[in-house]
């Protein structure tokens, strides 16, 4: 998974797990500049869903996501507690 978080120059890479039978997942990432580790969750209802993330440094973010069934990818967008933009994408592995 690749994350673009406003205020960070480079893309942030994270790990993602998905329980297909339950339409839920979790992800984890390390922020640049030693800003901490973040853990998040997401849930899908058909092709749309929500996500949220909480970081060691008290930063958090949340938003919506959409699943593309054609290629099993997921894209999401939202805002953090400082109203900064957070976007991510995760590719499906077939």
Secondary structure, DSSP 8 states (H G I E B T S, - for coil): -EEEETT-SS-EEEEEEEEGGGTEEEEEEEEGGGTEEEEEEEEEETTEEEEEEEETTS-EEEEEEEEETTTTEEEEEEEETTS-EEEEEE----
